[in-house]
């Protein structure tokens, strides 16, 4: 199957696109977009990949579901479009960045600038029905995004995988910890941010690891 995705990812993931589960997933997603309001807009489903080609990835940040309210989701985990108020988790991420490395809290929650520097902002599920969190889970997206993580782990070296919360941490078995840096902490949501997200220093630790391996740091 030919998928509208950046060329280097098309090559790496062609084996997944040709599997029966993916054809079934595409059928499900098309039906959902035809019948309901679904986020992100169809052309942005693979935005994380299109903004960050395979060989440019330095950091993998794993989220769970796209935002499910109007105007928020645009295919990058934790990120919102310009002009959209920060969701609580994103606000806490910016607070930790400010505390960790001193970068002032930005005016926009659009993280495209991270993606273009090599941060793959990967949700485990790439689509969601409006107002219904988790509505597209267990339809095949997780199998696909698990394959993405596994392929990155096997074919690249010296990546930083950032796993916030128990769901993201459940993906750690897909990652070779001898070839890559795995950073784990509580999730930035208000429910858990004070139980180990604040003060995790993941942004400075990421840059320290990249620097040690001769890779250009991320301007957070």
C-alpha positions in Angstrom: 0.0 0.0 0.0 1.2 3.5 -0.8 0.7 5.9 2.0 1.1 9.7 1.9 4.1 10.0 4.2 7.6 11.4 3.9 9.8 9.3 1.5 12.4 8.0 4.0 9.6 6.8 6.3 7.8 5.3 3.3 10.9 3.2 2.7 11.4 2.2 6.3 7.7 1.4 7.0 6.7 -0.2 3.7 6.7 -3.6 5.3 4.0 -2.4 7.8 2.0 -0.7 5.1 1.8 -4.1 3.2 0.5 -6.0 6.2 -3.2 -7.0 6.5 -3.7 -5.1 9.8 -2.7 -1.9 8.2 -5.2 -2.3 5.3 -7.9 -3.0 7.9 -6.8 0.1 9.9 -7.0 2.3 6.8 -10.5 1.1 6.2 -11.5 1.9 9.7 -10.0 5.4 9.7 -11.6 6.3 6.3 -15.0 5.2 7.6 -14.5 7.3 10.8 -13.6 10.4 8.9 -16.6 9.9 6.6 -19.1 9.5 9.4 -17.7 11.7 12.3 -15.5 14.6 13.1 -12.1 13.1 13.6 -8.8 14.7 14.7 -6.2 15.7 13.4 -7.3 16.8 9.9 -6.7 13.9 7.5 -3.7 15.5 5.8 -1.9 15.8 9.2 -2.3 12.2 10.4 1.4 11.6 9.6 2.6 15.1 10.4 5.1 13.9 13.0 6.8 11.8 10.3 6.6 14.5 7.6 8.2 17.1 9.8 11.0 14.8 11.0 12.5 12.4 8.4 13.8 9.0 9.5 17.5 9.9 9.4 17.0 13.2 11.1 15.4 11.8 14.3 17.4 12.5 17.4 14.7 12.3 20.1 11.5 10.2 20.3 8.8 11.6 22.6 5.9 9.2 23.0 2.4 10.3 23.7 -0.8 8.3 23.7 -3.8 9.9 21.9 -4.3 13.1 19.9 -6.2 15.9 21.5 -9.9 15.4 20.9 -11.3 19.0 21.1 -11.7 21.4 18.1 -8.6 23.1 16.8 -6.0 21.4 19.0 -4.5 18.4 17.3 -2.2 18.7 14.3 -0.4 15.4 14.3 2.4 16.1 16.9 2.0 14.7 20.4 1.5 17.3 23.2 1.5 20.1 20.6 -1.3 22.4 19.7 -1.9 24.9 16.8 -0.8 28.5 17.2 -3.4 30.6 19.2 -4.8 27.6 21.1 -4.5 27.8 24.9 -2.0 25.4 26.4 -3.5 22.1 27.6 -2.4 21.4 31.2 0.2 18.8 30.3 1.9 21.1 27.7 1.8 24.0 30.2 3.7 21.8 32.7 6.2 20.8 30.0 7.0 24.4 29.4 7.4 25.0 33.2 9.9 22.2 33.5 11.9 23.5 30.5 12.0 26.9 32.1 13.1 25.4 35.5 15.6 23.0 33.9 17.4 25.1 31.3 15.9 28.6 31.7 14.1 28.9 28.4 11.2 31.3 28.8 7.6 29.9 28.4 6.7 30.5 24.7 3.6 32.3 23.5 2.6 29.4 21.3 2.1 25.7 22.1 3.0 24.7 18.5 6.0 22.3 18.7 6.7 22.1 15.0 10.0 23.8 15.7 11.0 20.8 17.9 10.0 18.3 15.1 12.0 20.2 12.6 15.1 19.8 14.8 14.7 16.1 15.1 12.2 15.4 17.8 9.7 12.7 16.7 6.5 13.7 18.5 4.8 10.3 18.2 1.4 9.5 19.6 0.7 5.7 20.0 -2.7 6.3 18.3 -2.7 8.8 15.4 -6.4 9.6 15.2 -9.3 10.2 17.6 -13.1 10.9 17.3 -14.1 14.4 18.5 -14.8 14.6 22.3 -14.0 10.8 22.7 -10.6 10.2 24.2 -9.3 6.7 23.3 -12.0 6.1 20.6 -9.4 4.9 18.0 -7.3 2.7 20.3 -6.9 -1.0 19.6 -7.7 -0.6 15.9 -4.2 -1.1 14.7 -2.4 2.2 15.3 -0.5 0.8 18.3 0.9 -2.1 16.2 2.0 0.5 13.6 3.6 2.9 16.1 5.3 0.0 18.0 6.9 -0.9 14.7 8.1 2.6 14.3 9.8 2.5 17.7 11.3 -0.9 17.1 12.7 0.1 13.7 14.2 3.3 15.1 15.8 1.3 17.9 17.3 -1.3 15.5 18.4 0.9 12.7 19.6 4.1 14.4 22.0 4.8 17.2 22.3 7.3 20.1 18.6 8.4 20.1 16.9 9.7 23.2 13.6 8.0 24.0 11.5 10.1 26.5 8.9 8.0 28.3 6.5 10.0 30.5 3.9 8.0 32.5 3.2 4.3 32.7 1.7 4.0 29.2 4.8 5.4 27.4 7.1 3.4 29.8 5.3 0.2 28.7 7.0 0.7 25.3 10.5 0.4 26.7 10.8 -3.3 25.8 10.9 -2.2 22.1 14.0 -0.1 22.7 17.6 -1.3 23.0 18.9 0.5 26.0 22.5 -0.3 25.1 22.3 1.7 21.8 20.0 4.5 23.0 19.3 6.7 26.0 15.9 6.0 27.7 14.5 8.7 30.0 11.6 7.8 32.2 9.5 9.9 34.7 5.9 10.6 35.8 3.6 12.1 33.2 3.3 15.9 32.9 -0.5 15.9 33.5 -1.7 17.8 36.6 -2.6 14.4 38.2 1.0 13.2 38.3 3.4 16.1 37.5 4.3 16.6 41.1 5.1 12.9 41.5 8.3 13.0 39.5 7.7 15.0 36.3 8.8 18.3 37.8 12.5 18.2 38.4 13.2 15.3 36.0 15.6 17.5 34.0 14.8 15.5 30.9 15.5 18.5 28.6 19.1 19.1 29.9 19.8 15.4 30.1 18.7 14.9 26.5 21.0 17.7 25.3 23.9 16.3 27.5 23.5 12.9 25.9 23.3 14.3 22.4 26.4 16.5 23.0 28.4 13.6 24.4 27.7 11.7 21.2 28.6 14.6 18.9 25.0 15.4 17.9 23.6 18.9 17.7 21.4 19.7 20.7 17.7 20.6 20.7 16.8 24.2 21.2 13.8 23.6 23.5 
